Amino acid sequence: MVSLDHYTQELNAQLGRAASRGMPHILINVRDLYSSLGDFPDSNDRLMSCRLVMRNEMKAGDIMIVAEDHLVGMTVRYVLPRTVH
C-alpha cells in the first residue's frame, strides 16, 4: 500500500526532474501521480492521500487548473524552481 510519504517522494522527484531540465512550471495530475507508483486509481477515496500531498505542496504562484472533484482529477500547475516552504 502506498503511503503519504511515497506520494510526497514521487511528487518531489517529478518537480526536481522538471526543474533540472530548466522548465518554468509543470502540470501534475492526481491520477497520473497516483498511477506512477504502480496503482491505477479506481475510486476517489483512494486518491484522497495523493490529493492531500499535492495540495500541501502548493505555494504562492501555483494554480489548481482542474478542481479536485472533476472527472479527470485534480491538476496543479507548480511553478519551478521550488522555494523553501
DAQUIFEN-V524784 format. One line per field, one symbol per residue. ss: DSSP state (h for helix, s for strand, l for the rest). psi: psi as a letter, one per 40 degrees, with the letter a starting at -180 (. if undefined). burial: + if it has 24 or more other ideal C-beta (glycine too) atoms within 12 Angstrom, else -. Layout:
ss=???
psi=???
burial=???
This chain:
ss=lllhhhhhhhhhhhhhhhhhllllssssshhhhhhllllllllhhhhhhhhhhhhhhlllllssssllllllllsssssllllll
psi=hhidddddddddddddddddeeieiihhhddddddeeeihheiddeedddddddddehihdihhdhideideihhhhhhiiiii.
burial=-+----+--+++-++----------+++++++++--+---+-----+-+++-+++-++---+-----+----++++++-+-+---
